Amino acid sequence: MKNTNKKEVLQIETFPNPFPGRDYTIDMECPEFTCLCPKTGQPDFATLYISYTPEKLCIELKSLKLYLVSYRNEGGFHEKLTNVILDDLVATCHPRRMKIVGDFNVRGGIHTTVTVEHTAKKKGK
């Protein structure tokens, strides 16, 4: 899988949803997200909150961890990175709904939180 917003996207693995006929939510907290400030090259730290309702596939956690760690050497504004992560995860597992909140640590006296959401289109529309 390639995303034009990022040089190389690590493979995010999935497994079959054990209950595809039921709506349920999977919530994940990723407190060790790190990326680089595109202006200064200094590290930015965040907690990512990922919440989704799976359709046919669920995200395998170890591959998600490796994918997120790959951002450690990537420069990007918080807004861009949060949106790219959402796009990559949606393209991987095609969830019914997904929400990602990037809660970035204070930088320059400003605390930034970026929230992005995806809702699958209903079939037949």
N, CA, C and O atoms as a GROMACS GRO file, in nm:
protein
  500
    1MET      N    1   0.085  -0.117   0.000
    1MET     CA    2   0.000   0.000   0.000
    1MET      C    3   0.089   0.123   0.000
    1MET      O    4   0.186   0.130   0.076
    2LYS      N    5   0.059   0.218  -0.084
    2LYS     CA    6   0.135   0.342  -0.091
    2LYS      C    7   0.042   0.460  -0.064
    2LYS      O    8  -0.075   0.458  -0.102
    3ASN      N    9   0.095   0.560   0.000
    3ASN     CA   10   0.022   0.684   0.023
    3ASN      C   11   0.113   0.794  -0.028
    3ASN      O   12   0.229   0.802   0.013
    4THR      N   13   0.063   0.878  -0.116
    4THR     CA   14   0.146   0.980  -0.178
    4THR      C   15   0.193   1.086  -0.079
    4THR      O   16   0.284   1.163  -0.109
    5ASN      N   17   0.132   1.091   0.039
    5ASN     CA   18   0.172   1.189   0.139
    5ASN      C   19   0.293   1.144   0.220
    5ASN      O   20   0.347   1.223   0.298
    6LYS      N   21   0.337   1.021   0.203
    6LYS     CA   22   0.446   0.966   0.282
    6LYS      C   23   0.530   0.878   0.193
    6LYS      O   24   0.476   0.808   0.107
    7LYS      N   25   0.661   0.879   0.211
    7LYS     CA   26   0.751   0.803   0.124
    7LYS      C   27   0.721   0.654   0.123
    7LYS      O   28   0.704   0.595   0.017
    8GLU      N   29   0.714   0.592   0.238
    8GLU     CA   30   0.695   0.447   0.247
    8GLU      C   31   0.599   0.416   0.362
    8GLU      O   32   0.620   0.462   0.475
    9VAL      N   33   0.495   0.340   0.334
    9VAL     CA   34   0.399   0.302   0.437
    9VAL      C   35   0.422   0.156   0.471
    9VAL      O   36   0.416   0.069   0.383
   10LEU      N   37   0.450   0.128   0.597
   10LEU     CA   38   0.465  -0.010   0.642
   10LEU      C   39   0.332  -0.082   0.631
   10LEU      O   40   0.226  -0.023   0.647
   11GLN      N   41   0.340  -0.210   0.604
   11GLN     CA   42   0.219  -0.291   0.592
   11GLN      C   43   0.149  -0.302   0.726
   11GLN      O   44   0.209  -0.346   0.824
   12ILE      N   45   0.024  -0.263   0.730
   12ILE     CA   46  -0.058  -0.278   0.850
   12ILE      C   47  -0.138  -0.406   0.829
   12ILE      O   48  -0.214  -0.417   0.733
   13GLU      N   49  -0.121  -0.502   0.918
   13GLU     CA   50  -0.187  -0.630   0.903
   13GLU      C   51  -0.327  -0.626   0.963
   13GLU      O   52  -0.357  -0.544   1.050
   14THR      N   53  -0.412  -0.716   0.915
   14THR     CA   54  -0.549  -0.726   0.963
   14THR      C   55  -0.582  -0.873   0.990
   14THR      O   56  -0.507  -0.963   0.954
   15PHE      N   57  -0.695  -0.893   1.054
   15PHE     CA   58  -0.749  -1.028   1.072
   15PHE      C   59  -0.901  -1.017   1.061
   15PHE      O   60  -0.957  -0.909   1.080
   16PRO      N   61  -0.969  -1.127   1.029
   16PRO     CA   62  -1.115  -1.122   1.010
   16PRO      C   63  -1.187  -1.079   1.138
   16PRO      O   64  -1.155  -1.124   1.248
   17ASN      N   65  -1.285  -0.992   1.120
   17ASN     CA   66  -1.370  -0.950   1.231
   17ASN      C   67  -1.448  -1.072   1.280
   17ASN      O   68  -1.521  -1.133   1.202
   18PRO      N   69  -1.435  -1.109   1.407
   18PRO     CA   70  -1.506  -1.227   1.457
   18PRO      C   71  -1.657  -1.209   1.468
   18PRO      O   72  -1.731  -1.307   1.480
   19PHE      N   73  -1.705  -1.083   1.465
   19PHE     CA   74  -1.848  -1.055   1.475
   19PHE      C   75  -1.889  -0.949   1.372
   19PHE      O   76  -1.928  -0.839   1.411
   20PRO      N   77  -1.881  -0.979   1.242
   20PRO     CA   78  -1.909  -0.879   1.140
   20PRO      C   79  -2.055  -0.832   1.136
   20PRO      O   80  -2.084  -0.726   1.080
   21GLY      N   81  -2.146  -0.909   1.193
   21GLY     CA   82  -2.287  -0.870   1.193
   21GLY      C   83  -2.325  -0.778   1.308
   21GLY      O   84  -2.441  -0.739   1.320
   22ARG      N   85  -2.230  -0.743   1.393
   22ARG     CA   86  -2.257  -0.663   1.512
   22ARG      C   87  -2.174  -0.535   1.510
   22ARG      O   88  -2.056  -0.538   1.475
   23ASP      N   89  -2.236  -0.424   1.546
   23ASP     CA   90  -2.160  -0.300   1.567
   23ASP      C   91  -2.098  -0.305   1.705
   23ASP      O   92  -2.168  -0.322   1.805
   24TYR      N   93  -1.968  -0.289   1.712
   24TYR     CA   94  -1.898  -0.273   1.839
   24TYR      C   95  -1.777  -0.184   1.812
   24TYR      O   96  -1.733  -0.170   1.698
   25THR      N   97  -1.724  -0.126   1.916
   25THR     CA   98  -1.616  -0.029   1.902
   25THR      C   99  -1.488  -0.084   1.960
   25THR      O  100  -1.486  -0.144   2.068
   26ILE      N  101  -1.379  -0.062   1.887
   26ILE     CA  102  -1.245  -0.096   1.934
   26ILE      C  103  -1.175   0.036   1.963
   26ILE      O  104  -1.162   0.120   1.874
   27ASP      N  105  -1.130   0.055   2.084
   27ASP     CA  106  -1.060   0.177   2.125
   27ASP      C  107  -0.915   0.143   2.156
   27ASP      O  108  -0.887   0.047   2.228
   28MET      N  109  -0.824   0.221   2.102
   28MET     CA  110  -0.682   0.201   2.128
   28MET      C  111  -0.620   0.334   2.170
   28MET      O  112  -0.653   0.439   2.116
   29GLU      N  113  -0.531   0.328   2.267
   29GLU     CA  114  -0.456   0.445   2.313
   29GLU      C  115  -0.309   0.418   2.284
   29GLU      O  116  -0.253   0.317   2.328
   30CYS      N  117  -0.247   0.508   2.208
   30CYS     CA  118  -0.107   0.492   2.168
   30CYS      C  119  -0.029   0.610   2.226
   30CYS      O  120  -0.015   0.714   2.161
   31PRO      N  121   0.023   0.594   2.350
   31PRO     CA  122   0.081   0.708   2.422
   31PRO      C  123   0.225   0.742   2.384
   31PRO      O  124   0.282   0.836   2.440
   32GLU      N  125   0.285   0.669   2.292
   32GLU     CA  126   0.426   0.692   2.261
   32GLU      C  127   0.450   0.738   2.117
   32GLU      O  128   0.556   0.712   2.061
   33PHE      N  129   0.350   0.805   2.057
   33PHE     CA  130   0.368   0.850   1.918
   33PHE      C  131   0.470   0.964   1.914
   33PHE      O  132   0.464   1.058   1.994
   34THR      N  133   0.562   0.954   1.820
   34THR     CA  134   0.666   1.055   1.803
   34THR      C  135   0.682   1.084   1.655
   34THR      O  136   0.682   0.993   1.572
   35CYS      N  137   0.697   1.211   1.621
   35CYS     CA  138   0.727   1.254   1.485
   35CYS      C  139   0.823   1.373   1.496
   35CYS      O  140   0.863   1.412   1.606
   36LEU      N  141   0.860   1.428   1.383
   36LEU     CA  142   0.953   1.542   1.383
   36LEU      C  143   0.882   1.669   1.339
   36LEU      O  144   0.801   1.666   1.246
   37CYS      N  145   0.912   1.778   1.405
   37CYS     CA  146   0.861   1.908   1.364
   37CYS      C  147   0.922   1.942   1.228
   37CYS      O  148   1.044   1.937   1.214
   38PRO      N  149   0.839   1.977   1.128
   38PRO     CA  150   0.894   2.007   0.995
   38PRO      C  151   0.972   2.138   0.990
   38PRO      O  152   1.048   2.161   0.896
   39LYS      N  153   0.954   2.224   1.089
   39LYS     CA  154   1.025   2.352   1.093
   39LYS      C  155   1.160   2.342   1.162
   39LYS      O  156   1.260   2.398   1.116
   40THR      N  157   1.163   2.269   1.276
   40THR     CA  158   1.284   2.268   1.358
   40THR      C  159   1.359   2.135   1.354
   40THR      O  160   1.477   2.128   1.388
   41GLY      N  161   1.290   2.028   1.311
   41GLY     CA  162   1.351   1.896   1.315
   41GLY      C  163   1.352   1.835   1.454
   41GLY      O  164   1.405   1.725   1.473
   42GLN      N  165   1.295   1.904   1.552
   42GLN     CA  166   1.289   1.855   1.689
   42GLN      C  167   1.173   1.754   1.702
   42GLN      O  168   1.076   1.762   1.627
   43PRO      N  169   1.183   1.661   1.796
   43PRO     CA  170   1.075   1.563   1.812
   43PRO      C  171   0.949   1.625   1.870
   43PRO      O  172   0.953   1.711   1.958
   44ASP      N  173   0.836   1.578   1.819
   44ASP     CA  174   0.704   1.609   1.875
   44ASP      C  175   0.649   1.480   1.932
   44ASP      O  176   0.666   1.373   1.872
   45PHE      N  177   0.584   1.489   2.046
   45PHE     CA  178   0.529   1.372   2.113
   45PHE      C  179   0.378   1.387   2.125
   45PHE      O  180   0.327   1.497   2.143
   46ALA      N  181   0.308   1.274   2.114
   46ALA     CA  182   0.162   1.278   2.122
   46ALA      C  183   0.109   1.145   2.173
   46ALA      O  184   0.177   1.042   2.169
   47THR      N  185  -0.013   1.151   2.220
   47THR     CA  186  -0.092   1.030   2.243
   47THR      C  187  -0.197   1.027   2.134
   47THR      O  188  -0.272   1.123   2.114
   48LEU      N  189  -0.202   0.915   2.062
   48LEU     CA  190  -0.304   0.896   1.960
   48LEU      C  191  -0.414   0.809   2.019
   48LEU      O  192  -0.387   0.705   2.080
   49TYR      N  193  -0.538   0.852   2.001
   49TYR     CA  194  -0.655   0.774   2.041
   49TYR      C  195  -0.724   0.731   1.912
   49TYR      O  196  -0.769   0.814   1.834
   50ILE      N  197  -0.731   0.601   1.891
   50ILE     CA  198  -0.791   0.546   1.770
   50ILE      C  199  -0.914   0.468   1.813
   50ILE      O  200  -0.906   0.380   1.899
   51SER      N  201  -1.027   0.499   1.754
   51SER     CA  202  -1.152   0.432   1.785
   51SER      C  203  -1.219   0.396   1.654
   51SER      O  204  -1.233   0.481   1.565
   52TYR      N  205  -1.261   0.269   1.640
   52TYR     CA  206  -1.327   0.232   1.515
   52TYR      C  207  -1.427   0.120   1.536
   52TYR      O  208  -1.418   0.041   1.630
   53THR      N  209  -1.523   0.114   1.444
   53THR     CA  210  -1.619   0.006   1.434
   53THR      C  211  -1.581  -0.074   1.311
   53THR      O  212  -1.593  -0.024   1.200
   54PRO      N  213  -1.535  -0.198   1.330
   54PRO     CA  214  -1.489  -0.274   1.215
   54PRO      C  215  -1.603  -0.321   1.126
   54PRO      O  216  -1.717  -0.336   1.171
   55GLU      N  217  -1.571  -0.344   1.000
   55GLU     CA  218  -1.664  -0.406   0.905
   55GLU      C  219  -1.623  -0.553   0.894
   55GLU      O  220  -1.671  -0.636   0.972
   56LYS      N  221  -1.537  -0.586   0.800
   56LYS     CA  222  -1.493  -0.724   0.781
   56LYS      C  223  -1.357  -0.753   0.843
   56LYS      O  224  -1.322  -0.868   0.868
   57LEU      N  225  -1.278  -0.646   0.867
   57LEU     CA  226  -1.141  -0.665   0.914
   57LEU      C  227  -1.112  -0.584   1.040
   57LEU      O  228  -1.167  -0.475   1.060
   58CYS      N  229  -1.024  -0.638   1.124
   58CYS     CA  230  -0.974  -0.569   1.242
   58CYS      C  231  -0.823  -0.546   1.224
   58CYS      O  232  -0.757  -0.622   1.153
   59ILE      N  233  -0.771  -0.443   1.288
   59ILE     CA  234  -0.630  -0.409   1.278
   59ILE      C  235  -0.550  -0.492   1.379
   59ILE      O  236  -0.585  -0.501   1.496
   60GLU      N  237  -0.442  -0.553   1.330
   60GLU     CA  238  -0.353  -0.630   1.416
   60GLU      C  239  -0.261  -0.532   1.489
   60GLU      O  240  -0.200  -0.446   1.426
   61LEU      N  241  -0.251  -0.545   1.620
   61LEU     CA  242  -0.188  -0.442   1.702
   61LEU      C  243  -0.036  -0.430   1.684
   61LEU      O  244   0.016  -0.318   1.684
   62LYS      N  245   0.035  -0.540   1.670
   62LYS     CA  246   0.181  -0.530   1.656
   62LYS      C  247   0.216  -0.454   1.528
   62LYS      O  248   0.306  -0.369   1.529
   63SER      N  249   0.148  -0.484   1.418
   63SER     CA  250   0.177  -0.413   1.293
   63SER      C  251   0.138  -0.265   1.304
   63SER      O  252   0.204  -0.180   1.244
   64LEU      N  253   0.032  -0.235   1.380
   64LEU     CA  254  -0.005  -0.094   1.402
   64LEU      C  255   0.107  -0.024   1.478
   64LEU      O  256   0.144   0.089   1.445
   65LYS      N  257   0.159  -0.090   1.580
   65LYS     CA  258   0.269  -0.032   1.658
   65LYS      C  259   0.388  -0.001   1.568
   65LYS      O  260   0.444   0.108   1.575
   66LEU      N  261   0.428  -0.097   1.484
   66LEU     CA  262   0.542  -0.077   1.395
   66LEU      C  263   0.515   0.035   1.294
   66LEU      O  264   0.604   0.114   1.262
   67TYR      N  265   0.392   0.042   1.246
   67TYR     CA  266   0.353   0.150   1.154
   67TYR      C  267   0.368   0.286   1.224
   67TYR      O  268   0.427   0.378   1.167
   68LEU      N  269   0.316   0.298   1.345
   68LEU     CA  270   0.323   0.426   1.416
   68LEU      C  271   0.467   0.463   1.451
   68LEU      O  272   0.504   0.580   1.444
   69VAL      N  273   0.549   0.364   1.487
   69VAL     CA  274   0.690   0.391   1.518
   69VAL      C  275   0.763   0.444   1.395
   69VAL      O  276   0.861   0.518   1.408
   70SER      N  277   0.718   0.408   1.276
   70SER     CA  278   0.784   0.454   1.153
   70SER      C  279   0.777   0.606   1.136
   70SER      O  280   0.851   0.663   1.056
   71TYR      N  281   0.688   0.672   1.210
   71TYR     CA  282   0.678   0.818   1.203
   71TYR      C  283   0.786   0.888   1.284
   71TYR      O  284   0.801   1.010   1.275
   72ARG      N  285   0.861   0.813   1.362
   72ARG     CA  286   0.963   0.871   1.449
   72ARG      C  287   1.061   0.960   1.372
   72ARG      O  288   1.108   1.060   1.426
   73ASN      N  289   1.091   0.925   1.248
   73ASN     CA  290   1.185   1.003   1.166
   73ASN      C  291   1.116   1.080   1.055
   73ASN      O  292   1.182   1.127   0.962
   74GLU      N  293   0.983   1.094   1.063
   74GLU     CA  294   0.906   1.165   0.961
   74GLU      C  295   0.873   1.306   1.010
   74GLU      O  296   0.827   1.325   1.122
   75GLY      N  297   0.898   1.402   0.925
   75GLY     CA  298   0.858   1.539   0.955
   75GLY      C  299   0.718   1.564   0.903
   75GLY      O  300   0.682   1.516   0.796
   76GLY      N  301   0.641   1.638   0.977
   76GLY     CA  302   0.506   1.672   0.930
   76GLY      C  303   0.430   1.750   1.035
   76GLY      O  304   0.448   1.731   1.155
   77PHE      N  305   0.345   1.838   0.986
   77PHE     CA  306   0.257   1.912   1.077
   77PHE      C  307   0.156   1.816   1.138
   77PHE      O  308   0.119   1.716   1.077
   78HIS      N  309   0.113   1.845   1.258
   78HIS     CA  310   0.020   1.758   1.330
   78HIS      C  311  -0.105   1.730   1.248
   78HIS      O  312  -0.153   1.616   1.244
   79GLU      N  313  -0.156   1.832   1.183
   79GLU     CA  314  -0.280   1.818   1.105
   79GLU      C  315  -0.261   1.718   0.990
   79GLU      O  316  -0.348   1.634   0.965
   80LYS      N  317  -0.149   1.728   0.922
   80LYS     CA  318  -0.123   1.638   0.810
   80LYS      C  319  -0.106   1.495   0.858
   80LYS      O  320  -0.170   1.404   0.805
   81LEU      N  321  -0.022   1.474   0.957
   81LEU     CA  322   0.008   1.339   1.002
   81LEU      C  323  -0.116   1.268   1.054
   81LEU      O  324  -0.136   1.149   1.026
   82THR      N  325  -0.199   1.337   1.130
   82THR     CA  326  -0.320   1.275   1.182
   82THR      C  327  -0.413   1.232   1.069
   82THR      O  328  -0.471   1.124   1.074
   83ASN      N  329  -0.426   1.316   0.967
   83ASN     CA  330  -0.510   1.283   0.852
   83ASN      C  331  -0.451   1.169   0.769
   83ASN      O  332  -0.526   1.083   0.722
   84VAL      N  333  -0.320   1.166   0.751
   84VAL     CA  334  -0.256   1.058   0.674
   84VAL      C  335  -0.273   0.925   0.747
   84VAL      O  336  -0.299   0.823   0.683
   85ILE      N  337  -0.258   0.925   0.878
   85ILE     CA  338  -0.276   0.802   0.955
   85ILE      C  339  -0.419   0.751   0.939
   85ILE      O  340  -0.440   0.632   0.918
   86LEU      N  341  -0.516   0.841   0.948
   86LEU     CA  342  -0.656   0.800   0.927
   86LEU      C  343  -0.672   0.739   0.787
   86LEU      O  344  -0.731   0.632   0.774
   87ASP      N  345  -0.622   0.806   0.685
   87ASP     CA  346  -0.634   0.755   0.548
   87ASP      C  347  -0.572   0.616   0.535
   87ASP      O  348  -0.632   0.528   0.472
   88ASP      N  349  -0.454   0.596   0.592
   88ASP     CA  350  -0.386   0.466   0.583
   88ASP      C  351  -0.465   0.357   0.654
   88ASP      O  352  -0.478   0.246   0.602
   89LEU      N  353  -0.516   0.386   0.773
   89LEU     CA  354  -0.591   0.285   0.848
   89LEU      C  355  -0.724   0.252   0.781
   89LEU      O  356  -0.764   0.136   0.776
   90VAL      N  357  -0.792   0.353   0.729
   90VAL     CA  358  -0.919   0.329   0.657
   90VAL      C  359  -0.893   0.245   0.533
   90VAL      O  360  -0.969   0.152   0.504
   91ALA      N  361  -0.786   0.276   0.459
   91ALA     CA  362  -0.753   0.200   0.339
   91ALA      C  363  -0.718   0.055   0.372
   91ALA      O  364  -0.735  -0.034   0.289
   92THR      N  365  -0.669   0.031   0.492
   92THR     CA  366  -0.629  -0.104   0.533
   92THR      C  367  -0.747  -0.190   0.575
   92THR      O  368  -0.756  -0.305   0.533
   93CYS      N  369  -0.837  -0.136   0.658
   93CYS     CA  370  -0.941  -0.221   0.717
   93CYS      C  371  -1.084  -0.184   0.678
   93CYS      O  372  -1.177  -0.256   0.713
   94HIS      N  373  -1.104  -0.074   0.607
   94HIS     CA  374  -1.237  -0.032   0.558
   94HIS      C  375  -1.343  -0.038   0.668
   94HIS      O  376  -1.442  -0.110   0.655
   95PRO      N  377  -1.323   0.037   0.777
   95PRO     CA  378  -1.416   0.030   0.891
   95PRO      C  379  -1.549   0.099   0.861
   95PRO      O  380  -1.559   0.178   0.767
   96ARG      N  381  -1.649   0.068   0.941
   96ARG     CA  382  -1.777   0.139   0.932
   96ARG      C  383  -1.758   0.284   0.977
   96ARG      O  384  -1.811   0.377   0.916
   97ARG      N  385  -1.682   0.299   1.084
   97ARG     CA  386  -1.650   0.433   1.137
   97ARG      C  387  -1.511   0.428   1.196
   97ARG      O  388  -1.466   0.324   1.244
   98MET      N  389  -1.443   0.542   1.192
   98MET     CA  390  -1.314   0.552   1.258
   98MET      C  391  -1.292   0.697   1.298
   98MET      O  392  -1.327   0.790   1.226
   99LYS      N  393  -1.234   0.713   1.415
   99LYS     CA  394  -1.200   0.846   1.466
   99LYS      C  395  -1.060   0.837   1.525
   99LYS      O  396  -1.027   0.744   1.598
  100ILE      N  397  -0.977   0.936   1.491
  100ILE     CA  398  -0.843   0.945   1.549
  100ILE      C  399  -0.828   1.083   1.612
  100ILE      O  400  -0.857   1.185   1.550
  101VAL      N  401  -0.783   1.084   1.736
  101VAL     CA  402  -0.753   1.208   1.806
  101VAL      C  403  -0.603   1.208   1.831
  101VAL      O  404  -0.550   1.117   1.897
  102GLY      N  405  -0.534   1.308   1.780
  102GLY     CA  406  -0.393   1.328   1.807
  102GLY      C  407  -0.380   1.434   1.914
  102GLY      O  408  -0.405   1.552   1.888
  103ASP      N  409  -0.340   1.394   2.033
  103ASP     CA  410  -0.325   1.485   2.146
  103ASP      C  411  -0.176   1.512   2.163
  103ASP      O  412  -0.105   1.438   2.230
  104PHE      N  413  -0.130   1.621   2.101
  104PHE     CA  414   0.014   1.653   2.095
  104PHE      C  415   0.057   1.731   2.218
  104PHE      O  416  -0.016   1.817   2.266
  105ASN      N  417   0.176   1.700   2.267
  105ASN     CA  418   0.231   1.771   2.382
  105ASN      C  419   0.252   1.918   2.350
  105ASN      O  420   0.262   1.958   2.233
  106VAL      N  421   0.258   1.997   2.454
  106VAL     CA  422   0.277   2.141   2.438
  106VAL      C  423   0.406   2.169   2.362
  106VAL      O  424   0.510   2.109   2.390
  107ARG      N  425   0.397   2.259   2.265
  107ARG     CA  426   0.513   2.300   2.185
  107ARG      C  427   0.503   2.450   2.168
  107ARG      O  428   0.404   2.500   2.115
  108GLY      N  429   0.604   2.523   2.212
  108GLY     CA  430   0.600   2.669   2.200
  108GLY      C  431   0.488   2.732   2.279
  108GLY      O  432   0.436   2.838   2.243
  109GLY      N  433   0.449   2.665   2.388
  109GLY     CA  434   0.343   2.719   2.474
  109GLY      C  435   0.202   2.690   2.423
  109GLY      O  436   0.105   2.741   2.480
  110ILE      N  437   0.188   2.609   2.318
  110ILE     CA  438   0.055   2.579   2.261
  110ILE      C  439   0.032   2.429   2.261
  110ILE      O  440   0.116   2.352   2.214
  111HIS      N  441  -0.082   2.389   2.315
  111HIS     CA  442  -0.124   2.248   2.316
  111HIS      C  443  -0.216   2.228   2.195
  111HIS      O  444  -0.311   2.304   2.176
  112THR      N  445  -0.187   2.126   2.115
  112THR     CA  446  -0.265   2.100   1.993
  112THR      C  447  -0.332   1.964   2.002
  112THR      O  448  -0.269   1.864   2.038
  113THR      N  449  -0.460   1.961   1.968
  113THR     CA  450  -0.535   1.836   1.954
  113THR      C  451  -0.599   1.838   1.816
  113THR      O  452  -0.668   1.933   1.780
  114VAL      N  453  -0.575   1.732   1.739
  114VAL     CA  454  -0.632   1.720   1.605
  114VAL      C  455  -0.724   1.599   1.605
  114VAL      O  456  -0.683   1.489   1.642
  115THR      N  457  -0.849   1.618   1.563
  115THR     CA  458  -0.948   1.510   1.556
  115THR      C  459  -0.991   1.493   1.412
  115THR      O  460  -1.033   1.589   1.347
  116VAL      N  461  -0.982   1.370   1.361
  116VAL     CA  462  -1.026   1.340   1.225
  116VAL      C  463  -1.118   1.218   1.230
  116VAL      O  464  -1.100   1.129   1.314
  117GLU      N  465  -1.217   1.216   1.140
  117GLU     CA  466  -1.317   1.110   1.142
  117GLU      C  467  -1.348   1.059   1.002
  117GLU      O  468  -1.334   1.131   0.903
  118HIS      N  469  -1.390   0.933   0.997
  118HIS     CA  470  -1.434   0.870   0.874
  118HIS      C  471  -1.562   0.793   0.903
  118HIS      O  472  -1.572   0.725   1.006
  119THR      N  473  -1.659   0.804   0.814
  119THR     CA  474  -1.779   0.722   0.820
  119THR      C  475  -1.799   0.661   0.682
  119THR      O  476  -1.802   0.733   0.583
  120ALA      N  477  -1.812   0.528   0.677
  120ALA     CA  478  -1.830   0.460   0.550
  120ALA      C  479  -1.965   0.500   0.489
  120ALA      O  480  -2.064   0.520   0.560
  121LYS      N  481  -1.965   0.511   0.358
  121LYS     CA  482  -2.091   0.539   0.288
  121LYS      C  483  -2.177   0.414   0.288
  121LYS      O  484  -2.127   0.302   0.275
  122LYS      N  485  -2.306   0.435   0.304
  122LYS     CA  486  -2.400   0.322   0.301
  122LYS      C  487  -2.402   0.262   0.162
  122LYS      O  488  -2.398   0.334   0.063
  123LYS      N  489  -2.409   0.130   0.156
  123LYS     CA  490  -2.416   0.062   0.027
  123LYS      C  491  -2.544   0.100  -0.044
  123LYS      O  492  -2.650   0.111   0.018
  124GLY      N  493  -2.533   0.121  -0.175
  124GLY     CA  494  -2.650   0.159  -0.253
  124GLY      C  495  -2.673   0.308  -0.260
  124GLY      O  496  -2.770   0.353  -0.320
  125LYS      N  497  -2.583   0.388  -0.199
  125LYS     CA  498  -2.598   0.534  -0.203
  125LYS      C  499  -2.482   0.595  -0.275
  125LYS      O  500  -2.476   0.717  -0.290
   0.00000   0.00000   0.00000
